[in-house]
Amino acid sequence: MAEPLVEIRNLQVSFASATGVTPAVRGLSLTIGREKLGIVGESGSGKSVTGRALMRLLPGTADVRADALRFDQTDILRAPEREMRRIRGGRIGLILQDPKYSLNPVMTIGRQIGEALRQHKRIGRGEARDRSLALLESVRIRDPKRVLDSYPHEVSGGMGQRVMIAMMLAPEPDMLIADEPTSALDASVQADILRLIGDLVDSRGMALMLISHDLPLVSHFCDRILVMYSGQVMEELKASELHHAEHPYTRGLLACLPSLARPRERLQTLNRDPAWLTQKAPFKGAAA
């Protein structure tokens, strides 16, 4: 069996503030191979913190500890900053939720993609431009030559997200972390962007960590799901088995969703049980 690309054991992340210490991730353990892993849960459950801890992108106020935090045998907690700069962007790409806040407004799109290429590849400006154009074509942008010389404010939200994906693919990474990559987009565009990410991940043999609030979306798109609550993994299961989840938290999240097939006058609210945080290990479905 192939070694996992990511290994996390007993990850603990907390943040210090004037009012005390706030735990954000409590004892999380997971492995990721070259697969599509979805991490779901409410806001504040620790999903994004987990992804940023793997890239060592948390602020100085964060206290990060783990028995193991490795990416392809690199010890993330002890790696020198020079090595982390090679990993960030070079081997792990991060797609954020809103391209308006991720793209530089005073640089053309071609220059930004070219900068990502030249940061990790020893190529000249001419070759960087040619590769940038090819990357825009690979993410199915119409009229890529026009977009290459456009500024971020001149493209739509969906096209901006395609540009972000092209930038992350430029160094040919081994893994993508997509943090709510479609939440800022119209519903009609969301499926296209996810289909594009899925096709690119499959064709390039990459690993994917998809962070989302959208349970039905993740269940159709991913291979495996982790359900997080208050910094802990409550349940782990195959994405196709999501509607057979056993943990009351997962069942509660599913019950809160509106349904066109079974309309209700009032949606159910989630009743949280403090005992969930005392469970020793996550529920494991057919994925385990």
Secondary structure, DSSP 8 states (H G I E B T S, - for coil): ----SEEEEEEEEEEEETTEEEEEEEEEEEEE-SSEEEEE-STTSSHHHHHHHHHT---TTEEEE-SEEEETTEETTTS-HHHHHHHBTTTEEEE-S-GGGTS-TTS-HHHHHHHHHHHHS---HHHHHHHHHHHHHHTT-SSHHHHHTS-GGGS-HHHHHHHHHHHHHTT--SEEEEESTTTTS-HHHHHHHHHHHHHHHHHHT-EEEEEES-HHHHHHH-SEEEEEETTEEEEEEEGGGGGG--SHHHHHHHHTS--SSS--SS-------GGGGG-SS-EE-TT-
